[in-house]
Amino acid sequence: TPEYAGRRRREACIDRKMGAPVSSAYAASKHALMGFYNSLRIELFSYGIDVCTVCPGPVKSNISLHSFTEDVNRSYNQDMKNEGKKQDAGRFAWLMSVAMAARLPESWISIQPYLIYTYIAQYLPTVSQSAIFSFGGPG
């Protein structure tokens, strides 16, 4: 039996499955993290350590209330908790726990329509790219 055992969890974002306007640096950093954790998963396997990458969709939270602005003495102070379609933080936390208990190497946790977009981007990348350029690409 291995000397070490355990689980390691890391969140990426379902955005990393597809590109989005004005987010190239963000997407690049998420792709790098996923590559790192995919390699780490293989490296730690013989030690009995699972690496579970959780990719959440939008989550309702108060993070924007305390976000920084260009003025370091002022916070953003906007409640974006109910802006758009977002999943409940409690639901996300519970599903993340289920994914870890099931020892899934990667899980995508989101509400629709974000989850179906993620599946399309993963399993039908040509269709996904075509749709992006047809509906939201450069004119």
N, CA, C and O atoms as a DFTB+ gen file, in Angstrom:
556 C
 N C O
     1  1       0.844      -1.190       0.000
     2  2       0.000       0.000       0.000
     3  2       0.885       1.247       0.000
     4  3       1.984       1.227       0.553
     5  1       0.419       2.310      -0.606
     6  2       1.222       3.529      -0.664
     7  2       1.383       4.167       0.717
     8  3       0.551       3.995       1.608
     9  1       2.469       4.899       0.860
    10  2       2.724       5.601       2.112
    11  2       1.769       6.778       2.287
    12  3       1.410       7.128       3.411
    13  1       1.358       7.386       1.176
    14  2       0.458       8.537       1.199
    15  2      -0.851       8.155       0.533
    16  3      -0.876       7.336      -0.385
    17  1      -1.916       8.739       0.989
    18  2      -3.202       8.541       0.324
    19  2      -4.044       9.771       0.585
    20  3      -3.866      10.444       1.600
    21  1      -4.942      10.064      -0.305
    22  2      -5.797      11.224      -0.096
    23  2      -6.413      11.685      -1.388
    24  3      -6.375      10.992      -2.405
    25  1      -6.986      12.879      -1.327
    26  2      -7.620      13.474      -2.489
    27  2      -7.185      14.917      -2.603
    28  3      -6.984      15.611      -1.607
    29  1      -7.048      15.341      -3.815
    30  2      -6.713      16.729      -4.098
    31  2      -7.779      17.245      -5.031
    32  3      -8.083      16.606      -6.038
    33  1      -8.349      18.383      -4.716
    34  2      -9.410      18.967      -5.522
    35  2      -8.928      20.297      -6.075
    36  3      -8.218      21.039      -5.396
    37  1      -9.307      20.591      -7.288
    38  2      -8.963      21.859      -7.908
    39  2     -10.125      22.303      -8.769
    40  3     -10.702      21.508      -9.512
    41  1     -10.467      23.586      -8.666
    42  2     -11.504      24.123      -9.545
    43  2     -10.860      24.792     -10.739
    44  3      -9.891      25.540     -10.604
    45  1     -11.391      24.523     -11.876
    46  2     -11.072      25.277     -13.078
    47  2     -12.389      25.964     -13.412
    48  3     -13.065      26.434     -12.496
    49  1     -12.764      26.039     -14.605
    50  2     -14.037      26.648     -14.956
    51  2     -14.496      26.022     -16.251
    52  3     -13.668      25.671     -17.091
    53  1     -15.797      25.872     -16.436
    54  2     -16.238      25.279     -17.682
    55  2     -15.896      26.169     -18.866
    56  3     -15.902      25.705     -20.006
    57  1     -15.598      27.436     -18.620
    58  2     -15.161      28.323     -19.698
    59  2     -13.919      27.791     -20.393
    60  3     -13.671      28.114     -21.555
    61  1     -13.137      26.980     -19.695
    62  2     -11.897      26.499     -20.288
    63  2     -12.142      25.521     -21.421
    64  3     -11.227      25.209     -22.183
    65  1     -13.364      25.035     -21.536
    66  2     -13.699      24.114     -22.606
    67  2     -13.940      24.834     -23.928
    68  3     -13.934      24.209     -24.988
    69  1     -14.150      26.133     -23.868
    70  2     -14.426      26.901     -25.079
    71  2     -13.877      28.314     -24.911
    72  3     -13.686      28.776     -23.786
    73  1     -13.631      28.976     -25.983
    74  2     -13.150      30.355     -25.915
    75  2     -14.289      31.334     -25.692
    76  3     -15.457      31.008     -25.901
    77  1     -13.937      32.518     -25.270
    78  2     -14.922      33.588     -25.091
    79  2     -14.241      34.921     -25.387
    80  3     -13.042      35.067     -25.144
    81  1     -14.971      35.873     -25.896
    82  2     -14.364      37.170     -26.197
    83  2     -13.742      37.813     -24.954
    84  3     -14.227      37.624     -23.838
    85  1     -12.695      38.552     -25.154
    86  2     -11.926      39.291     -24.133
    87  2     -11.558      38.437     -22.908
    88  3     -11.560      38.928     -21.780
    89  1     -11.244      37.165     -23.143
    90  2     -10.834      36.326     -22.019
    91  2      -9.680      35.402     -22.389
    92  3      -9.555      34.313     -21.829
    93  1      -8.841      35.825     -23.320
    94  2      -7.768      34.945     -23.786
    95  2      -6.757      34.645     -22.680
    96  3      -6.319      33.501     -22.556
    97  1      -6.377      35.628     -21.880
    98  2      -5.420      35.369     -20.793
    99  2      -6.044      34.459     -19.738
   100  3      -5.380      33.562     -19.219
   101  1      -7.306      34.687     -19.425
   102  2      -8.022      33.853     -18.459
   103  2      -8.096      32.411     -18.965
   104  3      -7.814      31.469     -18.225
   105  1      -8.478      32.251     -20.235
   106  2      -8.584      30.907     -20.816
   107  2      -7.229      30.213     -20.829
   108  3      -7.141      29.020     -20.539
   109  1      -6.174      30.948     -21.162
   110  2      -4.835      30.360     -21.199
   111  2      -4.421      29.866     -19.812
   112  3      -3.835      28.790     -19.686
   113  1      -4.720      30.640     -18.783
   114  2      -4.347      30.226     -17.426
   115  2      -5.139      28.985     -16.999
   116  3      -4.593      28.106     -16.331
   117  1      -6.410      28.905     -17.375
   118  2      -7.216      27.732     -17.030
   119  2      -6.747      26.500     -17.791
   120  3      -6.710      25.406     -17.228
   121  1      -6.391      26.659     -19.059
   122  2      -5.860      25.531     -19.824
   123  2      -4.554      25.035     -19.211
   124  3      -4.318      23.829     -19.136
   125  1      -3.710      25.962     -18.773
   126  2      -2.440      25.584     -18.134
   127  2      -2.694      24.810     -16.844
   128  3      -2.040      23.800     -16.587
   129  1      -3.639      25.277     -16.036
   130  2      -3.962      24.561     -14.797
   131  2      -4.491      23.162     -15.072
   132  3      -4.142      22.211     -14.373
   133  1      -5.328      23.038     -16.085
   134  2      -5.862      21.710     -16.400
   135  2      -4.750      20.775     -16.856
   136  3      -4.741      19.605     -16.474
   137  1      -3.822      21.259     -17.655
   138  2      -2.686      20.438     -18.062
   139  2      -1.847      20.022     -16.869
   140  3      -1.407      18.877     -16.776
   141  1      -1.627      20.968     -15.951
   142  2      -0.860      20.675     -14.741
   143  2      -1.545      19.601     -13.908
   144  3      -0.905      18.639     -13.484
   145  1      -2.842      19.759     -13.674
   146  2      -3.558      18.799     -12.834
   147  2      -3.760      17.451     -13.526
   148  3      -3.815      16.424     -12.848
   149  1      -3.872      17.426     -14.844
   150  2      -3.944      16.146     -15.552
   151  2      -2.634      15.376     -15.379
   152  3      -2.642      14.160     -15.189
   153  1      -1.513      16.089     -15.446
   154  2      -0.210      15.443     -15.232
   155  2      -0.037      15.036     -13.773
   156  3       0.463      13.948     -13.483
   157  1      -0.445      15.900     -12.865
   158  2      -0.331      15.607     -11.435
   159  2      -1.150      14.366     -11.062
   160  3      -0.730      13.561     -10.230
   161  1      -2.317      14.224     -11.684
   162  2      -3.180      13.061     -11.436
   163  2      -2.411      11.767     -11.734
   164  3      -2.487      10.807     -10.967
   165  1      -1.681      11.744     -12.839
   166  2      -0.908      10.566     -13.215
   167  2       0.279      10.365     -12.274
   168  3       0.575       9.238     -11.878
   169  1       0.954      11.449     -11.918
   170  2       2.122      11.361     -11.034
   171  2       1.760      10.870      -9.636
   172  3       2.542      10.147      -9.019
   173  1       0.596      11.247      -9.129
   174  2       0.219      10.900      -7.759
   175  2      -0.562       9.595      -7.639
   176  3      -0.818       9.118      -6.534
   177  1      -0.938       9.026      -8.772
   178  2      -1.733       7.797      -8.768
   179  2      -1.070       6.685      -7.953
   180  3      -1.740       6.016      -7.166
   181  1       0.221       6.483      -8.129
   182  2       0.910       5.384      -7.439
   183  2       1.007       5.617      -5.929
   184  3       1.318       4.690      -5.181
   185  1       0.745       6.840      -5.477
   186  2       0.734       7.150      -4.048
   187  2      -0.661       7.063      -3.442
   188  3      -0.840       7.298      -2.247
   189  1      -1.644       6.726      -4.263
   190  2      -3.010       6.622      -3.771
   191  2      -3.689       7.965      -3.586
   192  3      -4.670       8.069      -2.850
   193  1      -3.178       8.992      -4.247
   194  2      -3.764      10.331      -4.139
   195  2      -4.555      10.617      -5.407
   196  3      -4.009      10.602      -6.510
   197  1      -5.852      10.880      -5.236
   198  2      -6.720      11.228      -6.356
   199  2      -6.687      12.730      -6.582
   200  3      -6.652      13.506      -5.627
   201  1      -6.698      13.133      -7.822
   202  2      -6.806      14.546      -8.171
   203  2      -8.122      14.710      -8.915
   204  3      -8.304      14.163     -10.003
   205  1      -9.030      15.461      -8.325
   206  2     -10.356      15.705      -8.894
   207  2     -10.420      17.155      -9.347
   208  3     -10.323      18.071      -8.530
   209  1     -10.581      17.360     -10.636
   210  2     -10.707      18.711     -11.166
   211  2     -12.187      19.020     -11.318
   212  3     -12.911      18.314     -12.020
   213  1     -12.623      20.067     -10.664
   214  2     -14.028      20.470     -10.711
   215  2     -14.133      21.723     -11.576
   216  3     -13.436      22.710     -11.344
   217  1     -15.002      21.671     -12.565
   218  2     -15.181      22.795     -13.487
   219  2     -16.583      23.368     -13.287
   220  3     -17.548      22.860     -13.858
   221  1     -16.697      24.417     -12.485
   222  2     -18.035      24.983     -12.232
   223  2     -18.468      25.964     -13.309
   224  3     -17.654      26.628     -13.951
   225  1     -19.769      26.028     -13.480
   226  2     -20.350      27.095     -14.282
   227  2     -20.565      28.285     -13.359
   228  3     -20.038      28.296     -12.247
   229  1     -21.322      29.279     -13.788
   230  2     -21.576      30.454     -12.944
   231  2     -22.247      30.079     -11.621
   232  3     -23.183      29.280     -11.602
   233  1     -21.770      30.652     -10.527
   234  2     -22.279      30.368      -9.184
   235  2     -22.724      31.681      -8.537
   236  3     -22.019      32.687      -8.616
   237  1     -23.892      31.664      -7.901
   238  2     -24.367      32.839      -7.159
   239  2     -23.456      33.055      -5.959
   240  3     -23.264      32.147      -5.150
   241  1     -22.898      34.249      -5.842
   242  2     -22.048      34.549      -4.691
   243  2     -21.972      36.061      -4.484
   244  3     -22.457      36.843      -5.302
   245  1     -21.363      36.444      -3.390
   246  2     -21.176      37.857      -3.082
   247  2     -19.765      38.331      -3.417
   248  3     -19.338      39.373      -2.919
   249  1     -19.038      37.597      -4.240
   250  2     -17.645      37.930      -4.503
   251  2     -17.484      39.347      -5.076
   252  3     -16.496      40.022      -4.785
   253  1     -18.440      39.793      -5.878
   254  2     -18.306      41.113      -6.497
   255  2     -18.471      42.257      -5.489
   256  3     -18.060      43.385      -5.760
   257  1     -19.068      41.971      -4.332
   258  2     -19.201      43.021      -3.318
   259  2     -17.850      43.522      -2.840
   260  3     -17.705      44.696      -2.502
   261  1     -16.871      42.648      -2.811
   262  2     -15.560      43.003      -2.270
   263  2     -14.458      42.962      -3.312
   264  3     -13.278      42.955      -2.962
   265  1     -14.823      42.934      -4.593
   266  2     -13.835      42.919      -5.669
   267  2     -13.117      44.255      -5.748
   268  3     -13.663      45.295      -5.381
   269  1     -11.892      44.207      -6.232
   270  2     -11.103      45.426      -6.395
   271  2     -11.551      46.211      -7.613
   272  3     -12.131      45.657      -8.547
   273  1     -11.279      47.483      -7.592
   274  2     -11.491      48.351      -8.747
   275  2     -10.157      49.021      -9.060
   276  3      -9.134      48.691      -8.460
   277  1     -10.173      49.962     -10.003
   278  2      -8.927      50.683     -10.317
   279  2      -8.454      51.530      -9.136
   280  3      -7.276      51.878      -9.060
   281  1      -9.358      51.864      -8.218
   282  2      -9.014      52.610      -7.002
   283  2      -8.902      51.602      -5.859
   284  3      -9.904      51.014      -5.451
   285  1      -7.691      51.400      -5.340
   286  2      -7.469      50.378      -4.313
   287  2      -8.225      50.652      -3.017
   288  3      -8.373      49.745      -2.198
   289  1      -8.699      51.857      -2.812
   290  2      -9.434      52.203      -1.599
   291  2     -10.942      51.996      -1.745
   292  3     -11.700      52.246      -0.807
   293  1     -11.372      51.541      -2.915
   294  2     -12.796      51.366      -3.159
   295  2     -13.054      49.954      -3.685
   296  3     -12.323      49.464      -4.547
   297  1     -14.082      49.313      -3.170
   298  2     -14.444      47.996      -3.697
   299  2     -15.551      48.172      -4.742
   300  3     -16.194      49.220      -4.809
   301  1     -15.757      47.158      -5.534
   302  2     -16.758      47.197      -6.601
   303  2     -18.146      47.419      -6.030
   304  3     -18.934      48.186      -6.583
   305  1     -18.450      46.745      -4.916
   306  2     -19.666      46.944      -4.143
   307  2     -20.957      46.773      -4.945
   308  3     -21.929      47.496      -4.727
   309  1     -20.960      45.825      -5.862
   310  2     -22.154      45.525      -6.635
   311  2     -22.593      44.100      -6.316
   312  3     -21.782      43.176      -6.371
   313  1     -23.845      43.920      -5.989
   314  2     -24.352      42.581      -5.731
   315  2     -24.782      41.970      -7.063
   316  3     -25.810      42.343      -7.630
   317  1     -23.983      41.031      -7.548
   318  2     -24.294      40.380      -8.817
   319  2     -24.838      38.979      -8.577
   320  3     -24.862      38.150      -9.487
   321  1     -25.270      38.721      -7.355
   322  2     -25.736      37.399      -6.966
   323  2     -26.898      36.918      -7.833
   324  3     -26.981      35.730      -8.148
   325  1     -27.771      37.799      -8.213
   326  2     -28.950      37.388      -8.964
   327  2     -28.894      37.792     -10.430
   328  3     -29.904      37.734     -11.132
   329  1     -27.725      38.198     -10.891
   330  2     -27.573      38.585     -12.284
   331  2     -27.434      37.361     -13.168
   332  3     -26.505      36.575     -12.985
   333  1     -28.324      37.183     -14.111
   334  2     -28.222      36.063     -15.029
   335  2     -28.551      34.728     -14.390
   336  3     -28.963      34.653     -13.232
   337  1     -28.361      33.683     -15.168
   338  2     -28.641      32.326     -14.690
   339  2     -27.394      31.783     -14.012
   340  3     -26.368      31.569     -14.658
   341  1     -27.486      31.564     -12.715
   342  2     -26.363      31.041     -11.946
   343  2     -26.866      29.964     -10.998
   344  3     -28.012      30.001     -10.550
   345  1     -26.006      29.014     -10.701
   346  2     -26.386      27.950      -9.779
   347  2     -26.177      28.385      -8.334
   348  3     -25.337      29.232      -8.032
   349  1     -26.950      27.794      -7.471
   350  2     -26.861      28.065      -6.046
   351  2     -25.536      27.528      -5.501
   352  3     -25.121      26.427      -5.864
   353  1     -24.876      28.286      -4.644
   354  2     -23.584      27.884      -4.090
   355  2     -23.692      26.593      -3.275
   356  3     -22.775      25.772      -3.300
   357  1     -24.797      26.405      -2.554
   358  2     -24.997      25.187      -1.779
   359  2     -25.114      23.958      -2.665
   360  3     -24.568      22.901      -2.347
   361  1     -25.827      24.098      -3.775
   362  2     -25.951      23.003      -4.738
   363  2     -24.591      22.657      -5.311
   364  3     -24.233      21.485      -5.423
   365  1     -23.834      23.686      -5.675
   366  2     -22.492      23.458      -6.227
   367  2     -21.601      22.730      -5.222
   368  3     -20.919      21.769      -5.578
   369  1     -21.605      23.184      -3.970
   370  2     -20.761      22.562      -2.939
   371  2     -21.142      21.096      -2.736
   372  3     -20.269      20.238      -2.602
   373  1     -22.440      20.811      -2.714
   374  2     -22.888      19.432      -2.527
   375  2     -22.447      18.558      -3.695
   376  3     -21.924      17.464      -3.485
   377  1     -22.653      19.033      -4.936
   378  2     -22.262      18.247      -6.107
   379  2     -20.748      18.075      -6.195
   380  3     -20.270      17.045      -6.670
   381  1     -19.993      19.072      -5.744
   382  2     -18.541      18.948      -5.718
   383  2     -18.130      17.858      -4.732
   384  3     -17.218      17.080      -5.012
   385  1     -18.792      17.798      -3.589
   386  2     -18.519      16.747      -2.603
   387  2     -18.834      15.363      -3.168
   388  3     -18.097      14.406      -2.930
   389  1     -19.930      15.265      -3.914
   390  2     -20.299      13.996      -4.536
   391  2     -19.228      13.573      -5.544
   392  3     -18.842      12.405      -5.588
   393  1     -18.754      14.514      -6.345
   394  2     -17.717      14.213      -7.336
   395  2     -16.439      13.726      -6.665
   396  3     -15.793      12.797      -7.149
   397  1     -16.075      14.353      -5.550
   398  2     -14.872      13.941      -4.833
   399  2     -15.060      12.565      -4.203
   400  3     -14.155      11.732      -4.257
   401  1     -16.216      12.321      -3.611
   402  2     -16.480      11.019      -2.984
   403  2     -16.478       9.907      -4.029
   404  3     -16.068       8.782      -3.742
   405  1     -16.938      10.221      -5.244
   406  2     -16.959       9.243      -6.329
   407  2     -15.591       9.109      -7.000
   408  3     -15.404       8.278      -7.889
   409  1     -14.645       9.931      -6.566
   410  2     -13.278       9.926      -7.107
   411  2     -13.243      10.157      -8.615
   412  3     -12.470       9.529      -9.339
   413  1     -14.099      11.072      -9.070
   414  2     -14.109      11.414     -10.484
   415  2     -12.869      12.236     -10.816
   416  3     -12.526      13.151     -10.068
   417  1     -12.198      11.936     -11.905
   418  2     -11.018      12.724     -12.256
   419  2     -11.385      14.149     -12.676
   420  3     -10.609      15.078     -12.453
   421  1     -12.561      14.326     -13.280
   422  2     -13.009      15.652     -13.707
   423  2     -14.518      15.685     -13.667
   424  3     -15.172      14.719     -14.061
   425  1     -15.076      16.780     -13.199
   426  2     -16.532      16.924     -13.211
   427  2     -16.899      18.340     -13.612
   428  3     -16.220      19.301     -13.250
   429  1     -17.973      18.455     -14.358
   430  2     -18.501      19.746     -14.793
   431  2     -19.797      19.960     -14.034
   432  3     -20.723      19.156     -14.143
   433  1     -19.868      21.034     -13.271
   434  2     -21.039      21.290     -12.437
   435  2     -21.632      22.632     -12.843
   436  3     -21.030      23.683     -12.622
   437  1     -22.800      22.584     -13.429
   438  2     -23.427      23.818     -13.889
   439  2     -24.912      23.587     -14.124
   440  3     -25.413      22.466     -14.031
   441  1     -25.586      24.662     -14.424
   442  2     -26.984      24.586     -14.824
   443  2     -27.039      24.756     -16.339
   444  3     -26.047      25.113     -16.975
   445  1     -28.201      24.498     -16.897
   446  2     -28.386      24.701     -18.335
   447  2     -28.610      26.190     -18.597
   448  3     -29.194      26.855     -17.741
   449  1     -28.199      26.729     -19.683
   450  2     -27.687      26.059     -20.872
   451  2     -26.162      25.856     -20.858
   452  3     -25.614      25.274     -21.794
   453  1     -25.478      26.324     -19.816
   454  2     -24.015      26.268     -19.790
   455  2     -23.479      24.847     -19.884
   456  3     -22.463      24.608     -20.536
   457  1     -24.154      23.906     -19.241
   458  2     -23.659      22.531     -19.231
   459  2     -23.713      21.907     -20.627
   460  3     -22.770      21.234     -21.044
   461  1     -24.801      22.126     -21.342
   462  2     -24.896      21.560     -22.703
   463  2     -23.865      22.207     -23.616
   464  3     -23.306      21.528     -24.477
   465  1     -23.596      23.505     -23.452
   466  2     -22.549      24.166     -24.241
   467  2     -21.196      23.512     -23.987
   468  3     -20.394      23.343     -24.905
   469  1     -20.953      23.146     -22.733
   470  2     -19.690      22.503     -22.378
   471  2     -19.573      21.142     -23.047
   472  3     -18.518      20.806     -23.585
   473  1     -20.640      20.359     -23.020
   474  2     -20.622      19.048     -23.683
   475  2     -20.391      19.205     -25.184
   476  3     -19.621      18.449     -25.776
   477  1     -21.047      20.174     -25.794
   478  2     -20.873      20.391     -27.232
   479  2     -19.428      20.787     -27.525
   480  3     -18.827      20.275     -28.470
   481  1     -18.871      21.686     -26.731
   482  2     -17.482      22.118     -26.944
   483  2     -16.504      20.960     -26.767
   484  3     -15.508      20.879     -27.486
   485  1     -16.773      20.073     -25.829
   486  2     -15.883      18.939     -25.561
   487  2     -15.995      17.858     -26.633
   488  3     -14.981      17.382     -27.144
   489  1     -17.215      17.473     -26.974
   490  2     -17.411      16.311     -27.825
   491  2     -17.693      16.632     -29.291
   492  3     -17.580      15.754     -30.147
   493  1     -18.056      17.868     -29.587
   494  2     -18.286      18.305     -30.964
   495  2     -17.586      19.650     -31.192
   496  3     -18.253      20.651     -31.454
   497  1     -16.261      19.684     -31.095
   498  2     -15.555      20.963     -31.156
   499  2     -15.759      21.730     -32.460
   500  3     -15.802      22.960     -32.448
   501  1     -15.887      21.025     -33.585
   502  2     -16.094      21.712     -34.860
   503  2     -17.456      22.395     -34.882
   504  3     -17.577      23.533     -35.336
   505  1     -18.473      21.707     -34.396
   506  2     -19.814      22.294     -34.313
   507  2     -19.799      23.498     -33.378
   508  3     -20.401      24.531     -33.670
   509  1     -19.113      23.355     -32.267
   510  2     -19.026      24.434     -31.283
   511  2     -18.385      25.688     -31.886
   512  3     -18.916      26.790     -31.752
   513  1     -17.245      25.509     -32.546
   514  2     -16.561      26.657     -33.157
   515  2     -17.410      27.292     -34.247
   516  3     -17.455      28.516     -34.371
   517  1     -18.075      26.470     -35.029
   518  2     -18.930      26.977     -36.092
   519  2     -20.069      27.824     -35.508
   520  3     -20.392      28.888     -36.037
   521  1     -20.667      27.347     -34.426
   522  2     -21.757      28.090     -33.782
   523  2     -21.272      29.408     -33.215
   524  3     -21.961      30.422     -33.324
   525  1     -20.096      29.407     -32.612
   526  2     -19.551      30.637     -32.055
   527  2     -19.371      31.680     -33.135
   528  3     -19.740      32.841     -32.955
   529  1     -18.802      31.271     -34.262
   530  2     -18.564      32.224     -35.341
   531  2     -19.856      32.624     -36.050
   532  3     -19.949      33.735     -36.572
   533  1     -20.851      31.743     -36.078
   534  2     -22.117      32.070     -36.721
   535  2     -22.941      33.057     -35.902
   536  3     -23.566      33.963     -36.452
   537  1     -22.938      32.871     -34.568
   538  2     -23.810      33.685     -33.723
   539  2     -23.104      34.815     -33.001
   540  3     -23.746      35.803     -32.643
   541  1     -21.821      34.705     -32.778
   542  2     -21.171      35.735     -31.979
   543  2     -19.792      36.114     -32.421
   544  3     -19.086      36.832     -31.713
   545  1     -19.392      35.644     -33.582
   546  2     -18.039      35.917     -34.058
   547  2     -17.927      37.275     -34.706
   548  3     -18.889      38.042     -34.757
   549  1     -16.742      37.559     -35.200
   550  2     -16.514      38.851     -35.858
   551  2     -17.441      39.034     -37.049
   552  3     -17.690      38.094     -37.805
   553  1     -17.942      40.234     -37.209
   554  2     -18.901      40.515     -38.254
   555  2     -18.260      40.801     -39.529
   556  3     -18.944      41.061     -40.519
